[in-house]
Protein backbone atom coordinates (compact mmCIF):
# COMPACT_ATOMS: atom_id res chain seq x y z
CA UNK A 1 0.00 0.00 0.00
CA UNK A 2 1.30 3.44 -0.85
CA UNK A 3 2.27 5.60 2.10
CA UNK A 4 -0.31 8.37 2.12
CA UNK A 5 0.91 10.65 4.90
CA UNK A 6 4.07 10.80 7.00
CA UNK A 7 3.59 10.03 10.67
CA UNK A 8 4.43 13.58 11.72
CA UNK A 9 5.75 14.85 15.02
CA UNK A 10 2.95 17.38 15.29
CA UNK A 11 0.39 14.59 15.34
CA UNK A 12 1.98 12.93 18.33
CA UNK A 13 2.31 16.16 20.27
CA UNK A 14 -1.32 17.07 19.59
CA UNK A 15 -3.00 13.99 21.09
CA UNK A 16 -5.99 15.13 23.16
CA UNK A 17 -6.45 13.69 26.64
CA UNK A 18 -9.68 11.68 26.55
CA UNK A 19 -11.14 9.51 29.29
CA UNK A 20 -13.82 6.84 28.96
CA UNK A 21 -15.35 4.07 31.05
CA UNK A 22 -15.15 0.77 29.20
CA UNK A 23 -18.35 -1.22 28.70
CA UNK A 24 -19.70 -3.74 31.18
CA UNK A 25 -20.91 -7.23 30.35
CA UNK A 26 -24.57 -6.37 29.87
CA UNK A 27 -23.65 -3.54 27.52
CA UNK A 28 -21.58 -5.71 25.17
CA UNK A 29 -24.24 -6.08 22.48
CA UNK A 30 -25.44 -2.48 22.67
CA UNK A 31 -21.99 -0.90 22.79
CA UNK A 32 -20.28 -3.20 20.28
CA UNK A 33 -23.38 -3.85 18.17
CA UNK A 34 -25.70 -6.82 17.93
CA UNK A 35 -23.98 -8.00 14.76
CA UNK A 36 -20.56 -8.04 16.38
CA UNK A 37 -21.89 -9.76 19.48
CA UNK A 38 -23.39 -12.42 17.20
CA UNK A 39 -20.09 -12.74 15.33
CA UNK A 40 -18.24 -13.19 18.60
CA UNK A 41 -20.66 -15.87 19.71
CA UNK A 42 -20.10 -17.80 16.48
CA UNK A 43 -16.44 -18.55 17.32
CA UNK A 44 -16.02 -17.42 20.91
CA UNK A 45 -18.38 -16.43 23.67
CA UNK A 46 -18.99 -12.74 24.20
CA UNK A 47 -16.34 -11.92 26.77
CA UNK A 48 -16.77 -11.61 30.48
CA UNK A 49 -15.48 -8.16 31.36
CA UNK A 50 -13.82 -7.05 34.57
CA UNK A 51 -11.60 -4.14 35.60
CA UNK A 52 -8.56 -3.67 37.80
CA UNK A 53 -7.19 -0.32 38.94
CA UNK A 54 -3.42 0.13 38.79
CA UNK A 55 -1.16 2.72 40.39
CA UNK A 56 -1.46 4.46 37.03
CA UNK A 57 -4.58 3.85 34.98
CA UNK A 58 -6.98 0.92 34.65
CA UNK A 59 -6.85 -2.52 33.04
CA UNK A 60 -10.02 -3.95 31.51
CA UNK A 61 -9.96 -7.73 31.06
CA UNK A 62 -12.01 -9.29 28.25
CA UNK A 63 -12.23 -13.03 28.97
CA UNK A 64 -13.10 -15.03 25.83
CA UNK A 65 -12.33 -18.37 27.44
CA UNK A 66 -9.24 -19.61 25.62
CA UNK A 67 -7.94 -16.06 25.25
CA UNK A 68 -7.97 -13.18 27.70
CA UNK A 69 -7.38 -9.67 26.41
CA UNK A 70 -5.95 -7.26 28.98
CA UNK A 71 -6.42 -3.65 27.80
CA UNK A 72 -4.39 -1.04 29.70
CA UNK A 73 -5.88 2.46 29.66
CA UNK A 74 -3.09 4.63 31.06
CA UNK A 75 -5.24 7.75 31.49
CA UNK A 76 -2.11 9.81 30.85
CA UNK A 77 -1.78 13.02 28.82
CA UNK A 78 -1.35 10.96 25.63
CA UNK A 79 -4.33 8.66 26.27
CA UNK A 80 -2.05 5.70 25.60
CA UNK A 81 -3.51 2.19 25.44
CA UNK A 82 -1.61 -1.08 25.20
CA UNK A 83 -2.50 -4.74 25.40
CA UNK A 84 -1.61 -8.24 26.56
CA UNK A 85 -3.16 -11.43 25.16
CA UNK A 86 -3.15 -14.32 27.63
CA UNK A 87 -3.54 -18.06 27.03
CA UNK A 88 -2.54 -21.15 28.99
CA UNK A 89 0.77 -21.15 27.10
CA UNK A 90 1.78 -17.59 27.96
CA UNK A 91 1.45 -13.90 27.18
CA UNK A 92 1.78 -11.79 24.04
CA UNK A 93 2.31 -8.04 24.34
CA UNK A 94 0.90 -5.64 21.77
CA UNK A 95 2.46 -2.17 21.95
CA UNK A 96 3.78 -0.34 24.99
CA UNK A 97 3.74 3.23 26.27
CA UNK A 98 6.32 5.99 26.71
CA UNK A 99 5.88 7.43 30.22
CA UNK A 100 7.99 5.65 32.85
CA UNK A 101 5.30 5.53 35.55
CA UNK A 102 2.93 3.82 33.12
CA UNK A 103 5.64 1.41 31.97
CA UNK A 104 6.34 0.43 35.58
CA UNK A 105 2.65 -0.03 36.47
CA UNK A 106 2.07 -2.14 33.35
CA UNK A 107 5.20 -4.24 33.91
CA UNK A 108 4.12 -4.99 37.48
CA UNK A 109 0.67 -6.03 36.29
CA UNK A 110 2.14 -8.32 33.63
CA UNK A 111 4.56 -9.90 36.11
CA UNK A 112 1.64 -10.64 38.43
CA UNK A 113 0.00 -12.70 35.68
CA UNK A 114 2.86 -15.12 36.40
CA UNK A 115 3.22 -16.48 32.88
CA UNK A 116 6.08 -16.33 30.37
CA UNK A 117 6.00 -13.61 27.73
CA UNK A 118 6.07 -15.44 24.39
CA UNK A 119 6.70 -12.26 22.42
CA UNK A 120 6.05 -8.55 22.04
CA UNK A 121 4.48 -7.13 18.88
CA UNK A 122 5.83 -3.58 18.70
CA UNK A 123 4.71 -1.11 16.05
CA UNK A 124 4.03 2.56 16.86
CA UNK A 125 4.82 2.40 20.61
CA UNK A 126 7.99 0.34 21.22
CA UNK A 127 9.24 2.24 24.28
CA UNK A 128 9.55 0.19 27.46
CA UNK A 129 10.69 -2.88 25.52
CA UNK A 130 13.76 -3.31 27.75
CA UNK A 131 11.55 -4.25 30.71
CA UNK A 132 10.84 -7.59 28.99
CA UNK A 133 14.42 -8.67 28.33
CA UNK A 134 13.70 -12.35 27.81
CA UNK A 135 10.84 -11.78 25.37
CA UNK A 136 11.54 -11.62 21.64
CA UNK A 137 10.36 -8.44 19.94
CA UNK A 138 8.55 -8.74 16.61
CA UNK A 139 8.04 -6.00 14.05
CA UNK A 140 8.08 -5.25 10.34
CA UNK A 141 11.20 -4.01 8.61
CA UNK A 142 9.37 -0.77 7.83
CA UNK A 143 8.51 -0.13 11.48
CA UNK A 144 12.03 -0.99 12.66
CA UNK A 145 13.43 1.58 10.22
CA UNK A 146 11.00 4.16 11.59
CA UNK A 147 12.39 3.63 15.11
CA UNK A 148 15.89 4.61 13.97
CA UNK A 149 17.34 8.09 13.49
CA UNK A 150 15.63 9.77 10.56
CA UNK A 151 12.44 7.74 10.99
CA UNK A 152 8.98 9.11 11.77
CA UNK A 153 8.51 7.28 15.07
CA UNK A 154 12.05 8.24 16.12
CA UNK A 155 11.12 11.90 15.57
CA UNK A 156 7.91 11.52 17.57
CA UNK A 157 9.73 9.96 20.51
CA UNK A 158 12.29 12.76 20.41
CA UNK A 159 9.56 15.36 20.56
CA UNK A 160 7.77 13.62 23.41
CA UNK A 161 11.03 13.28 25.31
CA UNK A 162 11.53 17.04 24.99
CA UNK A 163 7.98 17.59 26.20
CA UNK A 164 8.00 15.21 29.19
CA UNK A 165 11.71 15.23 30.06
CA UNK A 166 12.93 12.46 32.35
CA UNK A 167 9.34 11.19 32.81
CA UNK A 168 9.60 9.71 29.30
CA UNK A 169 11.50 6.58 28.27
CA UNK A 170 13.31 7.45 25.01
CA UNK A 171 14.95 4.06 24.29
CA UNK A 172 13.63 1.99 21.40
CA UNK A 173 14.75 -1.36 19.98
CA UNK A 174 17.51 -1.34 17.41
CA UNK A 175 16.17 -4.49 15.83
CA UNK A 176 13.51 -7.19 16.08
CA UNK A 177 12.40 -10.53 14.71
CA UNK A 178 10.97 -9.71 11.29
CA UNK A 179 7.26 -9.73 10.54
CA UNK A 180 5.94 -9.50 6.99
CA UNK A 181 2.70 -7.75 6.07
CA UNK A 182 0.29 -10.27 4.59
CA UNK A 183 1.75 -13.12 6.65
CA UNK A 184 0.83 -14.57 10.04
CA UNK A 185 2.68 -15.49 13.20
CA UNK A 186 1.54 -17.77 16.02
CA UNK A 187 2.51 -16.87 19.57
CA UNK A 188 1.20 -18.52 22.77
CA UNK A 189 -1.24 -20.46 20.58
CA UNK A 190 -2.78 -17.30 19.05
CA UNK A 191 -2.68 -16.47 15.35
CA UNK A 192 -1.76 -12.86 14.57
CA UNK A 193 -2.21 -11.67 10.98
CA UNK A 194 0.10 -8.78 10.07
CA UNK A 195 -1.55 -6.09 7.95
CA UNK A 196 -0.02 -3.26 5.93
CA UNK A 197 -1.24 -0.01 7.51
CA UNK A 198 0.15 2.28 4.80
CA UNK A 199 2.15 4.38 7.27
CA UNK A 200 5.14 4.02 9.63
CA UNK A 201 4.24 0.60 11.07
CA UNK A 202 1.51 -2.06 10.74
CA UNK A 203 -1.88 -3.27 11.94
CA UNK A 204 -2.70 -6.68 13.45
CA UNK A 205 -5.70 -8.97 13.05
CA UNK A 206 -6.57 -11.58 15.71
CA UNK A 207 -9.12 -13.73 13.86
CA UNK A 208 -9.99 -16.08 16.73
CA UNK A 209 -11.67 -13.23 18.63
CA UNK A 210 -12.71 -11.17 15.57
CA UNK A 211 -10.41 -8.34 16.60
CA UNK A 212 -8.15 -5.91 14.75
CA UNK A 213 -5.57 -3.46 16.06
CA UNK A 214 -4.73 -0.21 14.29
CA UNK A 215 -2.86 2.80 15.61
CA UNK A 216 -5.74 5.29 15.81
CA UNK A 217 -9.49 5.53 15.19
CA UNK A 218 -11.67 6.86 18.01
CA UNK A 219 -15.34 7.16 17.06
CA UNK A 220 -15.75 10.68 18.46
CA UNK A 221 -12.31 12.04 17.67
CA UNK A 222 -11.33 13.93 14.53
CA UNK A 223 -8.89 12.20 12.20
CA UNK A 224 -5.58 13.52 10.92
CA UNK A 225 -5.96 13.25 7.14
CA UNK A 226 -3.24 14.36 4.76
CA UNK A 227 -5.11 14.52 1.47
CA UNK A 228 -8.36 13.59 -0.27
CA UNK A 229 -6.68 10.34 -1.24
CA UNK A 230 -6.00 9.69 2.43
CA UNK A 231 -9.67 10.30 3.27
CA UNK A 232 -10.67 7.82 0.56
CA UNK A 233 -8.16 5.24 1.83
CA UNK A 234 -9.40 5.53 5.43
CA UNK A 235 -12.98 5.26 4.24
CA UNK A 236 -12.17 2.07 2.35
CA UNK A 237 -10.42 0.63 5.41
CA UNK A 238 -13.50 1.27 7.56
CA UNK A 239 -15.73 -0.37 4.94
CA UNK A 240 -13.39 -3.35 4.93
CA UNK A 241 -13.77 -3.55 8.73
CA UNK A 242 -17.54 -3.68 8.22
CA UNK A 243 -17.26 -6.47 5.66
CA UNK A 244 -14.99 -8.47 7.96
CA UNK A 245 -17.40 -7.79 10.82
CA UNK A 246 -14.74 -7.33 13.46
CA UNK A 247 -16.13 -7.56 16.97
CA UNK A 248 -13.49 -5.29 18.48
CA UNK A 249 -11.20 -2.56 17.17
CA UNK A 250 -8.17 -1.88 19.37
CA UNK A 251 -6.16 1.34 19.07
CA UNK A 252 -3.29 3.02 20.87
CA UNK A 253 -5.22 6.12 21.98
CA UNK A 254 -8.83 5.03 22.63
CA UNK A 255 -10.65 2.28 24.45
CA UNK A 256 -11.72 -0.83 22.49
CA UNK A 257 -14.71 -0.21 20.22
CA UNK A 258 -17.02 -2.21 17.98
CA UNK A 259 -18.99 -1.98 14.75
CA UNK A 260 -21.13 1.00 15.85
CA UNK A 261 -17.88 3.00 16.04
CA UNK A 262 -16.92 1.83 12.55
CA UNK A 263 -20.29 2.96 11.15
CA UNK A 264 -19.90 6.29 12.90
CA UNK A 265 -16.41 6.77 11.46
CA UNK A 266 -17.67 5.94 7.96
CA UNK A 267 -20.34 8.63 8.26
CA UNK A 268 -17.71 11.07 9.48
CA UNK A 269 -15.30 10.35 6.62
CA UNK A 270 -18.04 10.53 4.00
CA UNK A 271 -19.04 13.95 5.33
CA UNK A 272 -15.42 15.15 5.26
CA UNK A 273 -15.10 13.87 1.71
CA UNK A 274 -18.15 15.91 0.74
CA UNK A 275 -17.01 19.06 2.55
CA UNK A 276 -13.50 18.85 1.10
CA UNK A 277 -15.11 19.03 -2.32
CA UNK A 278 -17.31 22.05 -1.58
CA UNK A 279 -15.43 24.24 0.93
CA UNK A 280 -13.04 26.77 -0.57
CA UNK A 281 -10.79 27.52 2.42
CA UNK A 282 -9.36 25.77 5.46
CA UNK A 283 -11.41 28.03 7.73
CA UNK A 284 -14.65 27.26 5.91
CA UNK A 285 -13.87 23.56 6.00
CA UNK A 286 -13.02 23.57 9.71
CA UNK A 287 -16.18 25.47 10.63
CA UNK A 288 -18.35 23.16 8.50
CA UNK A 289 -16.88 20.02 10.09
CA UNK A 290 -17.31 21.43 13.61
CA UNK A 291 -20.93 22.25 12.82
CA UNK A 292 -21.53 18.71 11.57
CA UNK A 293 -19.73 17.07 14.53
CA UNK A 294 -19.99 19.51 17.45
CA UNK A 295 -19.18 16.97 20.18
CA UNK A 296 -15.98 15.56 18.65
CA UNK A 297 -12.66 15.75 20.49
CA UNK A 298 -9.35 16.62 18.83
CA UNK A 299 -9.93 20.05 17.30
CA UNK A 300 -6.16 20.21 16.81
CA UNK A 301 -6.39 17.11 14.61
CA UNK A 302 -9.09 18.78 12.51
CA UNK A 303 -6.97 21.91 12.12
CA UNK A 304 -4.07 19.78 10.94
CA UNK A 305 -6.30 18.06 8.38
CA UNK A 306 -7.54 21.44 7.11
CA UNK A 307 -3.92 22.57 6.78
CA UNK A 308 -3.04 19.51 4.71
CA UNK A 309 -6.12 19.79 2.47
CA UNK A 310 -5.80 23.53 1.79
CA UNK A 311 -2.08 24.08 1.36
N, C-alpha and C positions, 0 to 999 in steps of 0.2 A: 504494500500500500504506500502511496506517495505521502511523504511527510508534508502536512498541510500548514502547520504553524510551529515555530520554535517554541520550546517550553521555556518561556522567558522569566527572568528574575522578577520582573514586576508582578507577574501572576502570583508567585509564591509569597511575596511580601504583602500582597493585597488580600489574603484569605480572611474573610470575615469570621468572627467568633460566633458560632451558632450552637445552641444547646437544645437537645430534644430528649424526651423520655421514650425509650424503645417500647414496642408493643408488648402487651401481655398475652397469655395463651388464648383467652377468649376473643381477643381482637385479631387473631392471625388472619382469618378469612377476610374480615372487613378492611384491615390495613393493607394486606398484601394482595387482596383480590380473591374472589371465589374461584376464578380460573386457576390461579397459581396455587391455591390451597388444594384444589383437586389434582393438579399436576404433581404436587408434593406427595399426596396420598397414593398416587399411582406407583411410585417407586420407593417412597419412604414416608413414614408417618409425619404429619405436620408436627413440628418440633415442640417439645416441652420447653418453656422459656423461664429462666430464672436470672437473677441479678446478684452481683457481688460488688460492694464498694471497696475500692482500693485507697491507699494513701493519696494517690492522685487518680481521679477519674473513677469510672465504673466499667465492669465487665458484664456483658449480657451473654448468657450461655444458651445456645439453641441446640437442644438434644434431639437428634434424629434417630437415635438408637445405635447404629453401628458407628456413626460419626457424630461428634460434638463440635460445634463451632463456637469458639470463644471470641467475642467481638469486644475489643478494648476501646472505649470512648474516653479519650484523655481529658476532654473538657478544657484543654489549654487554649492559648491565644490563636493557635493554628487549626483548632478543631480536628486534630489528627485522630485517625482510627487505624488500628491494626488488628491482626487476626491470628488465631491458632486453631488448627484442625486437630482433633484428638480421636484416635482409635485405640484398640487394644494393643496394637503394635508400637504406638508412639505418637509423637507430635510433629506437626508441620507448621512452620511459621510462614505467614504471608505479610510482608512489609514490617517496618518498624516505625520509630518516631525519632525526633531529633533532640528534644529537651531531656536533659539528664535525669531529672526527677521522674519523668514519665518512664524513661528507659529502666530505671531502677525498680519502680513499682511493677512494671510489666514483667521484668525478669524474675522478681520475687514470686509473682503469681504463677509464672510458668514453672519455676522450680518446685512450687508446692503441688503441682500436678503429678510430680514424682514419676515421670516417664521420660524415656530418651527422646531427644530431638532428632528426628530422621533427616531433616533438612530445612533450609530457610529459603523461600522464594522471595528474592529482593528485586524490586523494580524501581519505583520512584522514591522510596524512603528506605535506603539501606543503612542509615546511621544506627548505631547500637549493635551492629553485627558482632563486634568483638566480645560481647557478653555471652555469646554462644560458641565458644572456641572449638568445641568438639563437633559442631554441626556443620555439614557441608552447605555452602551457599550456592544457590542456583540462579542464573540469570541469562538473558540473551546477550549476544556479543554487542548489539546496539546499545543496550542499557549500560553494560560495563564500560563502554567507551564514553558514555555520557557522565559517568561518575568521575572520570579523569579530567585533569586540567584541560580547559578548552571546551568541555562538554556542558550541556544545558543544566543537568542536575548538579554538577560541580559548581556552577555559577550560583544556582539557587542556594545551595548549602553555604557558600561563602557569604552571600547576602544575609542569610538568617543568622550566621555566626556573628556578623557585624551587629545585627539587630539585638540579639540576645546575649552576646558576650560569652562568658564562661558557663552560662546555664545551658548552652547548646553543645552537642557532641559533633565536632566537625569531621571525624574520621569516617572514611568509607572504604569498602573493599577495593583492593587493587586487581582482583580477579575473582572468578567464580567458575563452577561447573557450568558448561554451556547448555543452554536451552535453545530450541529452534522453534520459531513461530510456525504453526501448522502441525507440530508434533506434540506428543504427550509424554508425561513422565509419571511414574507411580512411586509414591512415597507413603510409608506407613499404611499401605493397602488402599490408598486413595488415588484415583486417576485425576491428574491435572492436565488439561488441554491448554497449550500456550497459544495465545492469539496475538496477531499483529495489531497494535493499537494506533499505528500511524504517527507516533510521536517519539519521545525520548526513551520509552521503555516498552511494556507489553501488558496485555490483559490476560486473565486466567479464567478458564471455565472448569467448574467442578460438576460434571454431569450427574453423579450419583444423587446429589441433593438439589439439582436444577438451579445451580447458582453460578453467577459470573462476577468476577472482580474487574473493575476498571478504576482508573485513578480518580476521576471526579464525575459527578452527575448532580445529585441534590435536586429534588423535585421543585423546591421553592427557592432556588438560588439561580441567579443569572449565570449564563455560560460566558466563558472567554472564547470568542470566535474570531478567527483571523481573516476571514474572507467569506464571500458567498459560497465558494466551493466548500469551505469548512463547515458552514451551516448545513449544506446539502449532505456532506459526509456524516455529520452527527445525526442528522435526521434519518439517514439510511441505517445507521447503527442501531438507533432506537427501534426502528421498524423490524430490524433483524431480531432484536431482543423480544419483541412481541411474537414473531413467528416461532422462535425457539421456546417461548412461554417459560422463561426463567422464573422460578419462584422468588429468588432473592438476588438483588444487585448490591454488591459490596463496593464501597469506595473508601478512599483515604481521608475524606473530609466530611463525611455525613454518615448517619446511622444506616444500617441495612434497610433497603426498601424493596417493594414488589412491583407488580405490573401496573397498579394505579399510578405509581410514580412515572413509569415509562410512558403511559398514555398522556400524562400531564406534560412531560417533557416534549413529546411529539407535538402537542398543541402549541407549546411555547415556541419551538423551533419553526413550525409552520407560520406562526404569526410574525416571527422575526424575518423569515424569508420574504413574506409579503411586504413588511414595512421597509426592508432594505431596498425593495424595488420601487417604492413610492416616495420615500422621504428623501429630500434633497441635501440635507446637512446632518452632521453628527448631532447637533442640538435637537433638531426636529425628530430625528430617529430616537434619541434617548428619551425625550419627553413622551413620544408615542408609546414606547415600550413600557415606560413607568405607568402610563395611564392604563395600559392593557393588563399589567401585572403589578398592581400597587402594593401587594404584600410580600413581594420577593426580596430576599436578602441579596447582598453583594452588589450594591450600586457601583462600586469601584470596578467590578468585573464588566458591568454593562458599559461603563465609560471607556474601558479598554477596547471592548468590541466596537463601539462607535468610532474610536480612533483608528482601528484597523480598517473598518469598512469605508471610512471617508477620509482617506489620506490626502 
